[in-house]
Amino acid sequence: MAYDRILSPITINQLEIKNRVVRTAHGTNLGGGDLNDDLISYHAARARGGVGLSILEASGVHYSGPMTLNVWDDSIVQRYQLLMDRVRRYGMRMFSQLNHLGYDLGPTGERPWSASETVSPGSGMLSIAMSKDQIAELVQSFAEAAGRAVEGRLDGVEIHAAHGYLIAQFLSPATNQRTDEYGGTLENRMRFYMEILQACRDEVGPNFVLGTRVGPQNFRGGLNVEDHVEIVNRVLASGLIDYLNVSHGSSANAHKIIGGMHEKPGYELAMAAQITRLTDLPTLVTGRFRTLAEAEGVLETGAADMVGMTRAHIADPDIVYKSMAGREADVRPCIGCNQGCVGGLAMGRMGCTVNPAAGQEDRLDDGIWFEAAEPKSVLVVGGGPAGMEAARVASKRGHNVTLAEASSTLGGMVQIARKAPNHADIGDIVDWQIRTLDQMNVIVLLDTKVDGEMVKNMKPDAIILATGASQSLQGEQKSVPGYRPKGMDQDHVISTSQLLSGHHNQIGKSALVFDDVGGYVAIGAAEYLVEQGTHVTFATSLSSFAPKTELSLATTPALQRLFATGNFELKTRVVLEQVGTDHVTLGSVHSEQTEDVPAQTVVMVTAGRPNDQLLAELEDFEGTVKVVGDAMHEDFLPAAIAQGNLAGRTI
């Protein structure tokens, strides 16, 4: 396919960018606030892969607003220069995004700063209303940070006025109740923003790129599209900026900033186009674009001049060059799960579900293979994502790999999970793994159940067990250890695998999904059932709905979809006491109260049991044995793929 538009150069101010593929600013915390070697190598890998423009993660300009990258003192200049030495050789341009989180985060032990006293949606802390001296101090801090970008040889600066952070807190009448010249009318509420833009322009001069990121919040009381049309028109009239970056959402609805796999590519475009059409300046949009073909389509519509492909490049740094070479099928796909990137950041450091090397390029990049000192015969048992990753990496290192899978298809439980509504893209990664193995010297044996006798006959030097786990229907529950509800042996008590694979088609008008795990599996089951017109009672022993999906921003949109059907009911902190023929009895974790709930089908989501029978048969095996994925410990997909990668590297 020709990519005439997305691969064409573009000029911003006087700066030429070689193509229109952009990586927008995104928190990584790879450096814990510093621009360390890991963060530099992370960006350098994407420069090598052909990206035109990358924008560094939102950077804190003042101690009162610490971020995952802080640029409030001159020590950042040398690190900028080291970064530019690494990326300049590949022709990628680099901008710095300058920001202050406002009420979302303050210094340790101190109340955060904001336009007015406001309760933070994130921390719940009450912010302080900034004084005029503090406002002036921050305006100067933004300008000084912009100057450091110039001194560090970066190519541009972007002022972050979106996502509900400090500038947006001044812009919004919901969070700005000031009565001085920084509050009240729109002109007054924009004053802080305009002073920052003017100070930054004065600092960097007329020929250095200065842009801004804006974005409607679209929640109750937040700044909507109409508000932003007026705000952006005033910014454009000032003549201070060189390009416009349009986003969506805020900390109050973060799932709109970083849409999960339930969102289609371009989900922000309808809103963004109402703003980008206001100007002839270069414009940038984002919205879960994963391929150059999708990005090309955006430019064809005229909705924007550049396209953000941020998570796509976390998954595969080489999208541009692979696509230019006609190797689109080789691009490792972002599946939009948000578990490794967003979820990883929330736990301390960004990663990637499908790419264990993300953020660890100096150690784990696919271009760094430590060839096996002595090629071995390696038997991988289990063809799920962990097993396929182990086979791929071990083969890359020169081992002779045989992959044995008991079923007729590769992909493991992901092939079942992809059948859940709004979850199909999770299967893209196993499709990629299957294509990759087809191109490699890996022997794949389907419909092959490995036992101890087969191992003796094959005589491998090493075995990687990736045999997964089986879903249990015994009714174990965290809140009542050892208890087994009565009636679990009935035919209408099923697993999510049985439900999604169609092995149980007598669902009925009512169903119970009992969740004792808290991940996405139960969500998928509930959505599948309500799509059949079944009334679903979602009961969980946990204190909230699917809490393990909160960090990946999947919880709120799932609840919105489920409640919108009118066929969904949620009960938390309950115990499954008994299963009847057409109902269940639920108890309370906190009391002796019970209630009967209609349920012609009961779907159990409880801790799986590792399929480790083969391990017991290998006691006399003298070679190396490694256990990965759910066969070791039932966990999220990022852990399974990472364990497979590590096993393949260390055989």
N, C-alpha and C positions, 0 to 999 in steps of 0.2 A: 504494500500500500504506500502511496505517496503521502508525505507529510509536509506539503509545501508551505502551509501556514505556520504550523507549530515550530518548524525548524528554521523559519526565516528569521533574520536578525531584526532587532528593534532598537531604537534610540530613545533614551530618556535623558532630557536635558542635552548634554553633549556626550553622553556615555552610550556606546554601542554594546549591546548584549547579543551574543551569537545566536541564541534561539529564544523561544518564548516559554520554555519549560522552567518553572519556578518551584523552589522549595520554600514555602512560607515559614515564618518563625514558629518554632515549636519547642517547648521545654524538654530538655533531656536530663538535666542534672548530672551529666557525665562528669563534670568537673566540680560539682558541689559548690557552685558559685564562681568558679574560676574557669578560664579558657585553658584547660589542661591539655596534655598530649592526646588523651583519648578523644576529646571533643574536636581537636584539630584533625586527627586522623579520620574521624567520622565524616567530617565535611570534605576532606580531601578525597575520600573514596567516591563520593557523589560527584565531585569535580571531574575525577578521572572517568566516570561513567557518562559524561556528556551534558550535565545540567548547565543551563544558561545562567541562572541567577539563584543564589541562595541567600536567605535572610536569617541571620543569627537569632537564636532564641531570645525572646523578650528579656531585655536587660535592665536591671535595677540601676537607676541613676542616683539614688540617695539612700543612705542607711535606713531611713524610715520605711523603705519599701524593698526589702531584700527579695531576690529572685534566684532562679537556678543559674543565672549568669549575672554578675555584678560588675558595673563599669564606672563606679563612682570615684575611682582614684586613678592616678597616672600609671599604675603598674599594669593596667590592661593594654597600654600602647605597645609594649614589646611583644605581648602575646598576640595581639592583632597582627603585628608584622610577621611573626612566625607563621601564623595561619595563612597570610597572603603569600608568603614564600612557597607554601605547599600547594595552594590552589591556583595561583596565577599561571603556572606552566600549562594548565589545562584550559585556560580561557574562561573559567567560571567567574562571574562577578559576585561580590559579597557586599551585602548591606547589614547594618546593625539596626535592630528594632529597639527603641528606647521606651521605657514604660515605668509605671509605678502602680502597684496593685491597689492602693487606697485601702479601703476597709477589709479587703480580702486577706491581708497579711501585714503585720507590723513587726517591729523589732522584738526580739525575745524579751518577754516580761513587760512590754509596753503596749498601750492601746494603739491600734492602727490609726492612721491619718485619713481624713476624708473631707468632703465639702461641708458636711454637717454631721451631727451625731446620728449614726445609723447602725442598726444591728447587722453585722456581717452575715450573709447567707451561708458562708463556709464555716467560720469559727464560732459564730454566735456572739462574738465580742462587740461591745459598743465602741464605735470609733469616736475620735475627738474631732471637733470642727476646727479646721486649720485657721490659724491667724493670718493676717495679711503678710506678716514677716515670713511665716512659713511658706506661704504661696510664692512670695518673691524668691525665697531660698530654693524652692523646687524649680521655678522657671530657670534660674541660673544653673541649677544642676543639670537640667536637660541640655542647655546650651553647652556646658562644659563637656558633657558626655558626647555630644555631637562633634565637638572639636577633637576629642580623643580619637574618634573614628577617622577623621581626616588625617591626623598625625600617624595613625596606625596603618595608613594606606588602604583603608576600605574604600568602596566605590560609592556608598550612599548611606543614608540614614532614613529610617521610617519611624514616625511618631505614632504610638499605639493609642488610639482613641476609641477602641471597640471593646467588646466583651465585658462591659460593666466595670472596668478598672477605673483608676482615679479620674482620668479626664472625662470618661463617660459619667462618673458620679457627679461631676460638676455640671455636665450637660443636661442631666435628667432632672426634671422637677420633682420626681419621686424621691431622689436622694440629695437634692440640693434645696434646702429650706432657708438659705441665707437671705438676709435683708440688706446686705451691703451691695457694692458694685459687682460682686461675683455671684449674685443670686437674683431671682425674680424673673426678669424678662429673658428671652432667648439671647439677646445681645450680651446681657450680663453673665448668663450661664456659660456663654462661649468665651468669655474674656480670658479665663485661665488657659484654655486651649490655644487661642489666638496669640496670647503672649508667648507661649512656648514655641509655636511655629515661627513667630517673628524673631525670637531670641536665637533659635537654631539657625535660621537663615542668615542672620547677622553674623553668627559665628562661623558658618561654613562657606559663606560667600555665594555669589550667584551661579557659579558653574558646577557646584557639587550637588549631587542628586539628593533631594529632600522630598519624601513622600509621607503619606499617612494611611493608617488603617482605620476604617470605620465599619460600622455594622449594626443594623437594627437588632434589638434584643428580643422583641416579640414575646414578651410575657406581660402579665397584668401590671400596669403601671410603668412598664419599661418604655424606652424609646422605640417607636415603631418606624416603618418605612417612611411615612409622611414626615415625621420629625426629621429624619435623616436627609430627606430631600432638601429641606430648608437649611439644615446645618451644612451640608456639603456645598450647596450653592453659595453660601457665605464664605466658606473656605476657598472655593474656586475663585470667587471675586477678588480675594485678597492677593492672588497671584503668587502666593508663597510656596506652593507645592509643585512638584514635577510629575507625580503619578498618584493614582488612587487605588488602594487595595480595599476591596469590599468583602466583609465576612458576615457572620450571623451569630446570634446567641450571646449568652453571658454566663457568669458564674451561677446565676439562678436557674439557668437551663443549659448547662454545659453540654448536654447531649446534642444540642443544635450546633455547637461550635465544631464538634468532632463526631459527625454522624456515624453510627455503627452500620453493620451490614444490612439492617432493615431499611436504610436509606439508599435510594438509587443514585447512581452517578449524576451529578448536577442538581442535587436536591436544593441547593441554595440559589440556583440561577434565576428563577422567576422573581425572587426578591432582589437579588443583586443587580439585575438588568435595569430595574427602575432607578438605580443610582448611577450605574456606569454610563447610562445614556445621557447623563447631564453634562458630560465633558468630552472634549476632544483630546484631553491628555491621555497618556497610556493608562490602561486600567487592568487590574488583576483580580481574578475570582478564584474561588476554590469550591470544593464540594464533593469530595470522595472520588476524584478522578483517578483511574488506575492504569490507563493505557494511553499511548500517544494518539490512538484513533479517537478515543473519547475527547481528548484535549483538542484535536483537530476539529472535531465537530462543534465545540464551543466557539472556536474562532470563525467557523463558517457562518454561524448565526449572527456574528457581529456583537455578541453580548460582552465581549472583553477582548483585550489585546494580548494578555498573558494568562496562563493557567497554572494554578498551584497543584502539584502532585506530590505532596509531602509524605504521607504514609506509604504511598506507592514506592517511594525511593528509600524509605526505611527497610521495606521488604526486599528490594532489589536495587542496588546503587547503579546498575548498568542498563536501566530501561532504555535510555536514549540510544546508546550505541548498539544494543541488541536489536532494537526496532529498526534502526537505520540499515542494519545488515539483513533484514528480513527474518530475524529470529524471534519474532514476537512470542512464539510458543515456549521459548526458553526463559522468558521473564518470570521470575518467581513472584506469584501474585500476592498482593495485600488482600486479606480476606475480610477486613473491616471489623475484626472481633474486638479491637481495642484492648485486648488483655495484656499484650506485651508492651505496647507503646504507652497508652494512657494509664493502664493499670500498673505497669512497671514503674512509671514516673511517680504515681501515687504511693508506691511502696519504697521509693527512694531513688530509682534510676531507670531511665527508659531502656526498653529492650524491644524485641519483636518476636511474635509467636512463630512466624515462619522462617525467620532469619536469625539464628542464634548469634551471628557475628555482629549484629547491629550494636554499635557502641563499643565493640571490642575488635575492631578491624585489625589492629596491630598483632592480635593473637589468634583470631579465629576467621579472618577473611578467607573466602573461597580461593583467593589467589595465593594463600599461604598454606601449602600442603607439605607436611613433613613426611616424605616418602618412607614407607616401612623399611627398616633395615634389612628385614628378611620377609619376603612375601609369605603369607600364611593362607591356609584354607579356612575360611570363616563361614560358619553356618548361622544365618539369622533366622530365628523361628518366630514368625508372626509378621504379617504384611500390613500393619497399621502405620500411622505416621511415624512412630518411634522406630519401628523396624526398618521402614524404607529409608529413613534418614541415616540410620546406622549402616545400612547396606551401601548407600550412595557414598558416604564418606570413606568407609573402609575400602571400597573399590577404587576411589580416587587416589588412595594412598598406595595402591598397588597390590592389595590382597585379592585372592581368588574367592569371590563371594557367591554363596548360594543362599537364596531367600526362599523359605518354605512357608506357605500359607495354607491353613486348614480349609478355608472356604474357597469358593470359585472366583472371588474377586479380591483385589488389593484395596486397601483403604481403611479396613477395620471399622470401628464404631462411627468414624466420621461419615461413612457412606450412609449410615442410618440417620445421624444428626442432621445431614443436609436436607432431609425430607421434611423437617419441621418448617412451618411457615416463617418467612422472613429470615431464614437461616441457610439458604441454599449455597451462599458464597463460601461457607466454611469448607465445602467440598473441593474448592478450586485448588487448595494446596495439595491434596492427595492426587488430583488429576495431574498436577505438575510433577509430583514425585514419580508417578507411574510413567509419564512421558520421559522423564530423565533417566529412569532405570532402563527403559527400552533402548536408550542410546548408549548404554554402558555395557561392559562385559560382566553383567550380573546374571546368573542363572536363576530364573524364577520358577518355582514349582507350586502350582495351584492345586487345590483339593488334596493337599498333602499334610496329614497329621503326623507330626514327628514324635517318636517315642524313643526309649532308651536303646532298643534294638537297632533302630534306624541310625542312631548316632554311632553305635559300634561299627556298623557297616560302612558309614561314610567316613569315619575317622577324621573329623575336622580338627584343626589345631586350636580353634577357639569357637565358642558359641555365644551368641547374643540372644537372650530370651526377651522377646517383645510380644508375649502371648496375651497381653491385655487382661481384662477383668470381666467377670460375669455379674450381671445385675441380680441382686438378691430379692426373693419374694417371701422371705421369712418374717418380715415386719420388724426388724431390729430398729430401735429408736434411741437417739442420744439421751433423751430426757428420762428414759426408764430402762437402764441397762439390764439386759437379760430377759426382758419381757417379750413375749410373743403373742400378738393378738389372736383371738379365735377366728376361724373362718378364712385363713390365708390360703388354704388349699383349694379354694373354689376356682372354677374356670374363668370367672370374670375378674379375677385379681391378676393383673398383667404388669409387665415391665414396659418402659418406654420403647425398647427395641421391638417388642411384640406389637405395640401400638403403631409406631411409625412405619414398620415394615409391612403392615397390613395383615399380620398373622391373627389379628383379632378384629373381626368386622361386625360384631354384634355389640355395638357401643351403647345403644339405648339413648334415652332422653336426658339422663343425668349421669354425671361422673364425678368421682373424687380423684384429685391428684394430691398424693401425700408426699411432701418434700421434707426429707431429713438431711439434705445435703446443702442446699442453698445456691446451686449453680444454675446454668442455663437449661439443663436437661428438663427440669420441671416446667420451665416457661414454654419450651418447645412442645411438650405434651399438652399443656393447657391450651395453647393457641391452635394446635391441631384439632383438639376436641371442639372448641367453640366454632371453628370453621365448619364442622359437621353439623352445627346447629344444636349441639349438646350443651346443657347447662352444667357449668363446672364449678365445683367447690374446691378451692385451692387451700388445703390445710397443711400447716407446717409446724414442726416443733420449735422452730426458730422464732426469734423475736421480731423478725421483719420478713418481707417478701424477697426471696432470692438475694440475700445479702452479699454473696460472693460476686455478684454481677454489678455491684454498685461502682466499684473502682473502674470498671470498663464502660461505665455510663449506659448500661443496658437496662437497668431496673425501671427507671421512670418511663421511658418510651414503651416498655413492655406492659406496664400497668395501664398506661393511657390506652393502648390498643385493646387490652383485655376488657377493661371497664366500659369502653365505648361499645362493645358488643351487646351489653345488657344481659349477658349470659354468664357472668363471672361473679363469684363471691370469694372473699378472702378471709381466712381464719388463721391467726397466729397463736403460738404458744399452746398448741393442743397435742393431745396424745391420741393415737389410733387405738381404741379399746377393743373393737370387735367389727368383723365384716359379716353382714347378713346377706340375704339373697338379692335384695334391691335397695339396701341402705347400709350405712356404717354408723357406728356409735363412736363419737368423739368425746374425749375427756379434756380437762384443763390441766396444764402443767402446774397451775397455782391453786387449784381447789378440787373438790370432789364432784363438781357439777359435770353432767354428761348431757349430750344431745344427740338425737338421731338425724342423720342427713341423707337425703335420697342419693343413691349411687348404684346405678345398674352396671357401671364399670368402675373398677378401682385401679388406678395406675400408681405403682409404688416407685419412689425415687429415694433409695437408701444407699448406704455405702456398698460399693461393689466388692466382690471377692476375687483376689488375684488368681488368674489361671496359672498356678505355679506347680502343677502336678509333675511336669517334666523335670523341674529342678530337683525333686526328690529322687528321680531316676538317674541323676548325674553325679551321685556321691562318689563313684569310682572314676569319674572322668578326670583325666590328668591335665587337660588343657585349661585355658582361660575361660571362665564363664562370667558374663556380665548380664545383669537384669535391668531392663529399661522400661519406661512407660508405665501403664497401669498394672503391668505384671509385678512391678516393684511397689508402687503406691499409687492409688487412684488420684489423679490430679488434673489440672487444666492442660490444655493442648500445648501451651508454651513449654511446660516442663517436659512433656513427652518428647517433643522434637529436640529440645536441648540435650536431654539425656541420650537420645539416639546419636546425636552429633558427637557428644563427648565419648561415647563408647566406640564409635568408628574411628575417632582420632587416637584413642589410647590402646587399641588392640595391637 
